[in-house]
Structures are given as C-alpha cells and as structure tokens.
Amino acid sequence: MLALCLLGAGPAGAHSGLISASPEPGAEIGGRINQIELVFDAAVTDAVVTLTAPGEVEVDGTLTSAAPERLIFEMNPLQVDGLYLVRYKFASEDGDLNESAYTFSYRAAAGEPGSMYVPESAATGSGIIWTILVALLAVVAILWGVLFRTFGRNSGN
C-alpha cells in the first residue's frame, strides 16, 4: 500500500512555485534595473511575464528562459520612480496553469553612488523612534535623580 502511495507522488502531482525573484517582492531598489528574473522550484512552460510601471503603463520587454525553471524578462532600464507590478503566468509540469503577481518600488536616486534612499515609510517612522528614545532617556534621568536623592539621604543618617 505504501509503495502505491509513493508511486503517485511523482512529478505528475508537482506544482511549480516561485522560489526567488530579482527584484524581490516588496523590495525598494534603485540604480540600473533592466531585467526581472524569476526562479521556480520546477520547470515551467508557456510562460508570460508582464511589467506594469506607475500610471498603469505596460513596459515593453523580451522574455527568455535561461533554464526550464528560470525566466528572464529583459527591458530598457527603468527610469520612472514608483511602484512596479510584475505579473507572471505559466504551466506547471503537471499541466496546471498558474498565475501570480508581486510589486517592488523603484527610485533612481537610490542606486547613485554616495546617495542614500530612505523609503517614505521609514522616514516617517524614524521621527517616532527618536521621540520614544528621548522620552525614555528623560524617564531614566528622572529615576536616576530620585534614586540618588533617596540613597543620598539614607547614607547621611
């Protein structure tokens, strides 16, 4: 019985899934970006990859398969800052059709030498961190003063 179960667990039941991408899903990147690389855990066929730029503009490009499980979408270097959408569709080894998508943020200045890109979410969050840090230091200073006075009086008696 176990042997029959193991026989049924071959490639026919396999579904391909994305194991890595460049740029990564959710990444905030900059510099010269002229390709999207998708790597799956098994071979894919009949693949379609599209890239949508800010403003719902489709980015022209060419899709190649560097290996049965690796797709590369080549395009002109990105130039418009903003959120990009990568959509991909493919057939798994078992013939099932799969499709998914992810986004990444691009900011040209983030890749220039000597520049530092701070995402807006981090920039607004850092003010809160500094406020909490200053408040924490104030509390420590007050406690230090109270303890010093308390122990100073007790040691004098």
C-alpha positions in Angstrom: 0.0 0.0 0.0 2.8 2.4 0.9 4.5 1.6 -2.4 1.4 2.6 -4.3 1.2 5.9 -2.4 4.8 6.7 -3.2 4.3 5.9 -6.9 1.5 8.6 -7.0 3.8 11.3 -5.6 5.9 11.7 -8.7 6.2 14.8 -11.0 2.6 14.4 -12.2 1.5 15.9 -8.9 4.0 18.6 -8.8 3.1 22.3 -8.9 5.8 24.9 -9.7 6.2 27.8 -7.3 8.3 30.9 -7.3 11.3 30.4 -5.1 13.2 33.6 -5.8 12.9 36.8 -7.8 15.1 39.8 -8.7 14.0 42.4 -7.8 12.4 40.6 -4.8 8.7 41.1 -4.0 8.3 44.2 -1.8 11.9 45.4 -2.5 12.7 49.1 -2.6 15.5 49.4 -5.2 17.4 51.8 -7.4 20.2 52.0 -9.9 20.2 50.4 -13.3 17.4 47.8 -13.5 17.0 46.3 -16.9 15.7 42.8 -16.2 13.4 40.8 -14.0 14.5 37.3 -13.0 12.0 34.7 -11.8 13.2 31.3 -10.5 10.8 28.4 -9.8 11.2 25.1 -7.9 10.4 23.1 -11.1 10.3 23.6 -14.8 7.6 25.9 -16.3 6.2 26.2 -19.8 4.0 28.6 -21.8 5.2 31.4 -19.6 4.1 35.0 -19.9 5.6 37.8 -17.8 4.4 41.4 -17.8 5.8 44.5 -16.1 3.5 47.5 -15.3 5.1 50.8 -14.5 3.5 53.6 -12.4 0.4 55.0 -14.1 -0.6 51.6 -15.4 1.9 51.8 -18.3 3.0 48.4 -19.7 6.8 48.1 -20.0 8.0 46.5 -23.3 10.4 43.7 -22.9 11.5 40.3 -24.1 11.0 37.0 -22.1 13.7 34.4 -22.3 14.1 31.1 -20.5 17.7 30.7 -19.1 16.7 27.2 -17.8 13.5 25.3 -17.6 12.8 26.8 -14.1 14.3 30.2 -14.7 12.7 33.1 -16.6 14.3 36.5 -17.5 12.2 39.5 -18.7 14.6 42.0 -20.3 13.6 45.6 -20.9 15.1 49.1 -21.2 16.5 50.3 -17.8 13.7 51.7 -15.5 13.5 55.4 -15.4 10.2 56.3 -13.7 10.2 56.3 -9.8 7.3 54.4 -8.2 5.6 51.1 -7.7 6.0 48.4 -10.4 3.8 45.3 -10.8 5.3 42.0 -12.0 2.7 39.5 -13.3 3.5 36.0 -14.4 1.6 33.1 -15.8 2.9 29.6 -16.6 2.0 25.9 -16.9 3.5 23.5 -14.3 5.0 20.2 -15.2 1.6 18.6 -14.4 -0.1 21.0 -16.9 -1.9 23.1 -14.3 -2.0 26.8 -15.2 -0.7 29.2 -12.5 -0.6 32.9 -12.2 0.5 35.4 -9.6 2.0 38.8 -9.2 4.1 41.0 -6.9 5.2 44.6 -6.6 8.5 46.4 -6.0 9.4 50.0 -5.7 11.9 51.8 -7.8 13.7 55.0 -7.1 16.5 56.0 -9.5 18.4 58.1 -6.9 18.7 55.0 -4.6 21.3 53.5 -6.8 23.6 56.5 -7.4 27.0 56.4 -5.7 27.0 58.5 -2.5 23.2 58.6 -2.2 21.0 57.0 0.3 17.4 56.1 -0.3 15.2 56.2 2.8 11.7 54.9 2.0 8.9 57.3 3.0 7.6 54.7 5.5 11.0 54.6 7.2 11.4 58.4 7.2 8.1 59.0 8.9 8.7 56.1 11.3 12.1 57.4 12.4 10.6 60.6 14.0 8.5 58.4 16.2 11.6 56.3 17.2 13.5 59.5 18.2 10.6 60.7 20.2 10.4 57.5 22.1 14.1 57.4 22.7 14.2 61.0 24.1 11.2 60.2 26.3 12.9 57.0 27.6 16.1 58.9 28.4 14.1 61.5 30.3 12.4 58.8 32.4 15.8 57.3 33.1 17.2 60.7 34.2 14.3 61.3 36.5 14.6 57.9 38.1 18.3 58.3 38.5 17.7 61.7 40.3 15.1 60.2 42.6 17.3 57.2 43.4 20.3 59.5 44.0 18.3 61.7 46.4 16.8 58.7 48.2 20.1 56.9 48.7 21.9 60.2 49.4 19.6 60.9 52.4 19.8 57.4 53.8 23.6 57.3 53.7 23.9 60.5 55.6 21.9 59.2 58.6 
